[in-house]
Amino acid sequence: MIRVGLVDDQALIRSGIRALLDAEDDVEVVAEGADGHDGVRLARELRPDVVLMDVQMPGMDGIAATREIAADDALAGVHVVVLTNYGIDEYVFEALRAGASGFVVKDTEPADLVEAVRAAVRGDALLSPAITRRLISEFVARPPDAIAADGLDLLTPREREVVALVAHGLSNDEIAERMVLSPLTAKTHVSRAMTKLGARDRAQLVVFAYESGIVSPRSRPADRA
């Protein structure tokens, strides 16, 4: 059973999402909160597998709450998925940097929201396509981050290639096919890159890939012969 904490300042949205998730056999909403303080508290008290976190809330917002949860080693098993509206893309990248495992828009299809919860538990980055295109376009005007670029020295050339493919949205199986590796070897490369960079999940690898300049918004994964 996947245990979910739901944090949003609008009770109507919480009730709708709760009804959707509780209808699934493998998902259970264990607590609700109306602001970031509630989110941090329920994460610490209940240790849910996933916290669905609204971004804009009174008091402590979702980004600050995500950052606090991600910084607590005792909550390493808690995955934050950010809930966002169209038009507030500037917050999404900050949420990912703060430690969110991914994000979905509130008007996404119900099945996609359920899959977001399951993907977060699997450790997969979940980036809602409708926002990802606009989010990534921000990087066109951004030079690589010098601090992030220093992390490149920690990675082998093969690991850099794997991180780039993760940033382009490829799964482990797709990476294995692209690089002509076994799925287990591809997964090992991804895991090693995450460990070296201190990344909580694949979403953090995506952030690193763009901040360090491994990939650019206009780049495409190269095909192998």
N, C-alpha and C positions, 0 to 999 in steps of 0.2 A: 504494500500500500504506500503510495506517494503522499506524504503529508505536506500540506500547503498552508502558508500564512498569507493572508490577503490584506493589503494596506492601500487604502484610497479614502480620500476625505468625502467622497460622495456615496452615501448609503445606498442609493439606487443602483449604482454601478457595482458596488460590493455584492449586493443581493443577487444581481443578475449573473455575475461571474461565479458566485458560490453555487447557485443552482446548476449552472452548466458543469462545473467541476464535480460536484457531489453526485451528479448523474452517472459519472464514470465508475466502473467497478474497481479501478486501481488507483483512484485519486480521492483524497479526503481533505476538506478545508478544516483545519484544526483551530484557527483563530483569525480574528479580523482586527484591524486597527485603522485609525482615522488620520494619523500623521506619522512622521518619521520616528518620533519617540516611541510610539506604539510598535512600530516595525522592529526597532532595535530590541525593545523589551520582549516581544513575543519570540524573536529569534533566540534570545538568550535563555528564556524560560522553557520554551518548547522544542527548540532545535528542529524546526521543520526542514524537510528536504529542499523546499523551494519557498521563497518569498516573492509574491507578485507585488511589485512596489510602484505606486504612482510617483511621478516626478514632482509635479507642482502641488504642494500641500502647505497649509499654514503651519507655523511653528518650525519644526525641522522638516526640510524637504526630502524628497526621495534620494537625491544624490548624496547629501550629508549622511543619511541613514545607511545607504549602501556602503559608503566609505567606512563607516564605523563597524558595520558587520564584517566587511572584508578584512579589516585590520585586526580583528579578534581571532587569534589562532584557534580558540576553542570553538569557533563557528565555521571552521574550514569546510564542513560538510553542508553548510547552508548556501544554496545557490539563489542569487537575486536575479529575477527577470523584471526588467523595467517596463511599466505600462506607460505609453505616451500617446499624445494626440498629434495629428498632423500639424505642421507649422512650428514645432518647437525642437527642431533637429539639433539646435545648438546644445541642448541639454543631453542628448543621447550619447555623444562622444564622451562628455564629462562623466556620465554614468558608467560607461564601459571602463574608462580610466580609473574610476573609483572602485571597480571590482565587480560590476554587474556581469552576469553570464550571458546576457543578451537582452533583446528588447522586442516588444510587439506593440502594434498600434491597437487602440481600444476598439476600433471598428473592424478588426480582423475577423475572419470567418471563425465560428466556434471551434471547428475541428483544428484549426491552426493554433488557437490558444491552448487547447489541450495538448497538442504536439509540442508546444513551447515548454510546457511543464515537464513533459517526458524527456525532451531533448536536454533540458538543463540538468536533470538527474543523471543522464548518460554522460554529462560533461561536454556535450556538443554546444558549439556557439550557435545561438539562434538570432539571426539578424533579419528583421522583417524586410522583404525586398522593396516594399513601397517606400520605405524611408532610407534604406541602405544606399540607393542611387544618389539621393540628395546629400546624405551624410558624407559619403566618400568624396563627393565633389568638393567638399571643403578643403581637402588635402591638396587640391590643385595649386592653391595659393600659399601652402605651408611648406617651408623648407624642412628637411629632416631634423628631428630633435637630436641635439648633440649628445645628451645623456643616454637616450635610447640607442643611438648609434654605437656607443661604447659597448653595448651588450652584444654587438655582432661578433666581437672577438671571442665570445664564449662559445660560439656555435661553429661546428664544422661546416664546410661547404655543402655537404648533403643536408644537414639540418637547416641551413639557410633556405635551401630549395624547398624543403618540406614546409617551412614556415610560410614561404611565399604562396605555396599551393593552398595551405589552410586559409590564408587571407583571401584567396580567390574563391573560397567557398567549397573546396573539394573535401569529400569525406575520406576516411582512411582507405577504403576500398578503391576510391577513385585515384588517390595519391599513389597507391600501390600499382594500379594499372598504368598511370602516366609515367612513373619512374621505373617500371618493370621490376617491381619488388613483390615479395609476399605481403599480404595484408598485415601479418604479425610484425614484419620488419618495418613497415610504414608506421604502424602504431607505436613501435618502439622509438622510432625517430621523433615522432610527435611528442611522446612522453618525455624523452630526454631533453628536447628543446624547452618544454614547459618547466622541467625541473631546473635547468640551467638559468632560465630567465625569471624564475620565481612566479610563473604564471599559474593562476588558479585553474584556468580552463582554456578552451580554444578561443574564446572571445578575447582573452588577454593577448593571445598570440596575434590575433588580427590587429589589435591596437599597436602592438610592438612593430609589426611588419610595416605599417604605414608611418609610424613615428620615426623609425630607424631608416626609412628609405629603401627597405628591401623590395617593396613594391610601390608603385605609384597608381593614382586613380585611373590612368589610361592604359596601364600595362595589362597584358594578357598572359596567362600561363603558356610557356613555350611547349610545343609538342615535341615528343621524342621520336626519333626515327625507329 
